[in-house]
Amino acid sequence: MARTGDRMFDVVKKAIDKKDPVGLLVIGASRNEYDRESREIASKISKNSDVDEIADIIANVFTCKFDGDFTKEIFIETAYEIRESLDLM
């Protein structure tokens, strides 16, 4: 059985890859391109995190890692997807 941390990473990774926030996957970057960011996000959220909190965490990680101006509004849909998956865990 997969550990909770591994499952959390899988949930986050799937949603982040789907979003492709920096547009790297669409131009052929490696499928593990967002692994580091997904692990960091997964380590900062919990099963009790709400959508707003998850979106804020994602925005902060991507702003720091890619030196961009990512707002949480950009990630609301992604955060909903993560939240729904967490509800099923």
N, C-alpha and C positions, 0 to 999 in steps of 0.2 A: 504494500500500500504506500502511496506517495505521501511524503511528509507535507504538513500544512504549508511550510515555506515554499516548497517546490510547487505545490498547487497554486499558491498565491502568485508566484513568478509566472507560471503558465497562463493564468488568467490575465495578468497585466501584459505580458509579452504579446499575447494574441491581440488584445485591444490596441496596444501601441503600434504593432506592425500594421494592423488594419488602417490606423490613422496615418501612419507614415508622416509624422509631423514636420520633418525636414525635407521630405521628398527624395530620400536616398534609395529606398527600395524600388521605387518606380523607375529609377535610372540604372538599376542593375546592381546595387550594393549587395553585399553578403546578407543572407537571412539573419545573421547574428548581429547585424549593425546596431540594433537598439537593445542588445542584451544587458549591457552595463546600466543603462538608464532604467530598463525594466526591473532589474534586480534592486536598484536603489529605491524606486517607487514602491515595489512590493515590500521592501523592508520598513517603509514609513507608513503604510496603511494597515488597518486591521479590519477584521470582519465587522467591526462596529463603525467604521468610517462612513460618513455620509457623502453624497455625490459632490457637494460643494468642497468638502475637505479633500476628496480624491482629486478633483480637478485642480485645486490649488497646489497640491503636492506635485502633480504632473507638470504644471506650468513652471513651478520653481525649479524642478530638476532640469527641464529642457532649457530654461533661461540660463541656468548656470553652466550646463554642459555645452551648449551651442552658442553662448554669448548672444542670445537673441532677446526679443521682447515678446515672450509667449505669455498670454493672459489666460486666466482660468476659463474664460468664456470659450476659448478655442477648444477646450478639452471637455466641455460639459457632456457631449454625446459619448465620448470615450469613457468618462467617469460613470455615466449611467450604465454602460455596457459592463464595466468592471463591477459596479455595485450589484447588478442583476446576477452576475456569475457568482459573486460572493454569497448571495442569498441562497444559492443552490449548493454551496459547499457544506 
